[in-house]
């Protein structure tokens, strides 16, 4: 399945390069004018700050001890087709490689999870510290409507699709105990150097979709800075994930 999405991702990137190539190679009529008139092509680089958490902050998470978004870089291409000569409104299509990740340490109580203990997997309700490291790479395809506010300012908003091409969601529990099966089940203690690792990398959803809004400012004619907010509508994990 992952190989399938890698192929789709590479196809999307290749299609955008072909689009740019056609704009340069085409020599005829309307086709040429569509790709050369009232259209902007851009290469962009970015870094992301964010995280993943259950919708509605769960009461089982009592305290966030630490949070580190890390250095999450992205690189992409985009084309903006302006719908009129005054370049007031436009439509933007792009594709980018984007890393998304974080490192967190949280103190929890009766938090349902699954860990490895003595080479066996056990599920239960954990109270103590949970360390999580997420490092995922996506191909993101945004489609936006662009509004020009002035010669320097644009705002935009729309939808995006994300295809997971490399996944990592793992960590460990420590300094606490796990009640196996139920809140009153058999007690397993993790203290000192004893840890209970977990790895949910294979349980991540390979396709996500969501919305984005943002703005950009032209520092120079061919150099913009931008900021945007992304929010995914579906779960990071597959629908049958329980831990």
N, C-alpha and C positions, 0 to 999 in steps of 0.2 A: 504493500500500500504506500509506504513512504517513497519507494522508487517511482511509483506512478505520479505522486505529487511533485517530485523533483523534476520529472519530465515536463509536467504542465508548467511549472515555474520557469524552467529554461525556455520553453516555447513562448511564454509571455514576454520574457526579456528579449528574446530574439525577434519577436514580432515588432517590439518598439524600435529596435535598431533598424529593422527593415523599413519601418515607417519613416525614420529619419533619412535613411538611404534613398528611399523613393523620392523624398522631397528634394534631394540634391540631383538625382539622376533623371527625373521626369522632365521631358522637354515639350510636352504637348498640352495645349488647351486648358480646359477646366480642371483636369486632374492636377496639372502643375500648379495652377493658381490656388487650388484648395490647400495644398501643402506648403506653399511659399508666401501667400499673402495673408496678412492678419493672423499670423500664427507665431508663437514663441516656443522655442525648444530650450530646455534647461537640463543641466546636470546638477544634482544637489548632493550634499553630504550633511549628515545630522547625527546627533546623539540624543538618546531618549532617557527620560527619568520617569519611572512608574513602578507598578507592582501588580500582583494578582492576589485577590482575596475573595472570599464568599460575599455575594451580594447581601447587604445588611450585615454589618459587622457582628459576628457571632458572640454571644455572651460567654461562650467557653474560653475565648481568648481574653485573658484578664489584663495582660500588659505586654506592650511591645518593648522588649529590652534593647533591640538595635535594629536598624534598617540601613542597608547599603545598596543603592541601585547599580553600582559598578559602572563600567564604561561600556555603554550599549550603543554601538555605532551603526550607521546606515548609509547606503549609497544608492542613488537612483537616477532615473530619467523621467521627464514629463514633458508633455506638449499641451499648450493652451491655444485653442482655436477661438479667436474673437469673432463674435457674431455680427459685428457691424464695424464700419470704418473708424468710428471714434473710439473703438476698443473699450466700450463701457461694460459690456457683459461678455463672458466667455465660458467655454466648457473645457475642462482639463482632464486628461487621462495620463496616468503614469504607472511606473513599476519600480520597486526598490527592494533591495535586500535590507532587512532590518533585524538587528539583535534586540531581544527583550529579555530582561532578567533582573534578579535581585538576590540579596542575601539577608535573611532575617533571623532573629532570635526572639521567641515569644514565650511568655509564661501562660500556661493554659490549665484549665480544670475540667475534668470529665470530657476531654476532647476525643472524639471517636477517630481512630486511625489504625493503621496496620504497620507492624514493624517486624524485622527479622531478629529472632532470638534463638540461639543454639541451633543455627542452620534451619530453622523452621519459621514459617510465617504465622503470626498471631494477630488477631484483631481484638480491639477492646477500647476501653475508655481511659485515656491517659491524663495524668495530672503531673505537671512539672515543666521542664524546658523543652521546647521544640526548635531545632535549628533547620532552616530550609534554604537550599540554594537552587535557583532557577536560572537556566541559560538556554534560551530557545532562539532559533533563527528562522525567519519567515521571508517569503516573497510576498510583498504587499502590493495590491493593485487598487489605487484610489481613483474614484471618479467624482469630480467636483464641479460646481458652478462657481465662477469667479466674478466678483464685482469690483470694478475699478473705482476707488474713491478720489484719487488724484493721480498726478504723474508719478508719485512715489509709492502710494499706498494701495494695496489690493487686499480684499478679504475673500475667503472662500469657504465652502462647506459642501459635504456630500457623503457618499458611502465608500467603504473600502472592503476588500476581500483579502484574507491572509491565508497563505498556504505554508504549513509547517514543513521545513526541510531538514531541520536538525533539532533534537529535543533533549532536554535535561531538566528533571524535577526530582531532587533527592535531598536527603538530609538525615538527621538522627534525633532521637530523644535522649535526654539525660536528666540527672538530678530530680528524679521523681519515681512514679510507679504507674503500672498499667493494670487495670482490672479486666481480665480476659472475658470477652463475650457480653458482659453486662456491668453496670456500675457497682454491683456487689459480687462479681465473679472472682476467680482466683487472682491473687495479687502477685505481680512480678515487679521487683524493685530494681531501679537503675540508679546507682549512686557511685561516687568515686569516679573511676575510669570506665565503668560499665556503660555502654551505650546500646541503643536499639536503632540500627540503621533502617532506612526505607528508601525505595526508588520507584517513583511513579512515572518515569519518563515514557514508558510504553502505553500509559493510560491517557496521554494528552490527545486532544482533538486535533486532527490534521487540517481542518478547515474552520476558519472563523470569519465572521463578518460583523461590521459595525459602522459607526459614523465618525466623521472628523469635521472639525471647524478650525480655522486658522487665519492668520494674516501675514503679510510680507511687506517689507520696506526696501526700496531700492537705494542702497548706499551710493552706487555708481550706476552707469548705464548698463553694465553687464555683470553686476554683482548685487545680489539681494540677500537679506537675512530674513528668516521666517520662524514662526512658532505655531505649532498646532496641537490640538488636544484630540486624542483618539480614545474611543470607548467601544469595546466589543460587546455585542448583544448576546452571544451564546457563550456557553461555559468553556473554560479552559480545558476541562476534562471531558471525556466521552460520557454519554448519557447513562451508561450502565456502571459508571465508577461509583463506589460506595465509601471508600476509606477517606 
